[in-house]
């Protein structure tokens, strides 16, 4: 097990946190990814439960990093 307190936050060159958008139809996976993003010092700017939501949220939030499930309802 990794000691989370020993992990250094990852920041952009300007010192601000990376903005993440998490895309997954599983609430369990989103919660786990949110925890990882927090440990890394990032910010969850948006979440989406399918590909259509992801496209709409991406245009609004313009995240630095997007995670996506491979298969989801409505649009993969």
C-alpha positions as CSV (number, residue, x, y, z in Angstrom):
1,X,0.0,0.0,0.0
2,X,1.3,3.5,-0.9
3,X,1.5,6.1,1.8
4,X,-0.7,8.9,0.3
5,X,0.9,11.6,2.3
6,X,4.2,10.9,0.6
7,X,2.8,11.7,-2.9
8,X,3.7,15.1,-4.2
9,X,0.9,17.1,-6.0
10,X,1.3,17.4,-9.7
11,X,0.8,21.0,-11.0
12,X,0.9,22.7,-14.4
13,X,3.8,25.0,-15.2
14,X,2.0,28.0,-13.8
15,X,1.4,26.2,-10.5
16,X,-2.3,25.6,-10.9
17,X,-3.8,22.2,-10.6
18,X,-4.7,20.1,-13.6
19,X,-8.4,20.1,-14.5
20,X,-9.8,16.5,-15.0
21,X,-13.0,15.4,-16.6
22,X,-14.0,11.8,-15.6
23,X,-16.2,9.9,-18.0
24,X,-17.6,6.6,-16.8
25,X,-21.1,5.1,-16.4
26,X,-20.1,3.4,-13.2
27,X,-20.5,5.6,-10.1
28,X,-18.0,3.3,-8.3
29,X,-15.3,4.0,-10.8
30,X,-16.0,7.8,-10.8
31,X,-15.6,7.8,-7.0
32,X,-12.3,5.9,-7.2
33,X,-11.0,8.2,-9.9
34,X,-12.0,11.3,-7.9
35,X,-10.0,10.0,-5.0
36,X,-6.9,9.4,-7.3
37,X,-7.2,12.9,-8.8
38,X,-7.4,14.4,-5.3
39,X,-4.4,12.5,-4.1
40,X,-2.5,13.8,-7.2
41,X,-3.5,17.4,-6.4
42,X,-5.8,17.7,-9.4
43,X,-9.3,19.2,-9.7
44,X,-12.3,17.3,-10.9
45,X,-13.8,19.9,-13.2
46,X,-16.6,17.7,-14.6
47,X,-17.9,14.2,-14.8
48,X,-20.0,12.5,-17.5
49,X,-21.9,9.2,-17.6
50,X,-21.8,8.7,-21.3
51,X,-20.0,9.9,-24.5
52,X,-22.7,12.5,-25.3
53,X,-22.4,14.1,-21.9
54,X,-18.6,14.0,-22.2
55,X,-18.6,16.0,-25.4
56,X,-21.0,18.6,-24.0
57,X,-19.0,18.9,-20.8
58,X,-15.7,19.1,-22.6
59,X,-16.9,22.1,-24.6
60,X,-18.0,23.8,-21.4
61,X,-15.1,23.0,-19.0
62,X,-12.1,22.5,-21.4
63,X,-10.3,20.2,-19.0
64,X,-6.6,19.5,-19.2
65,X,-7.0,15.7,-18.9
66,X,-10.0,13.4,-19.7
67,X,-10.5,9.8,-18.6
68,X,-13.0,7.7,-20.5
69,X,-14.5,4.3,-20.1
70,X,-14.2,2.2,-23.2
71,X,-17.8,1.1,-23.4
72,X,-20.7,3.3,-22.2
73,X,-24.4,3.8,-22.9
74,X,-25.5,6.2,-25.7
75,X,-22.0,6.8,-27.2
76,X,-18.7,5.0,-26.6
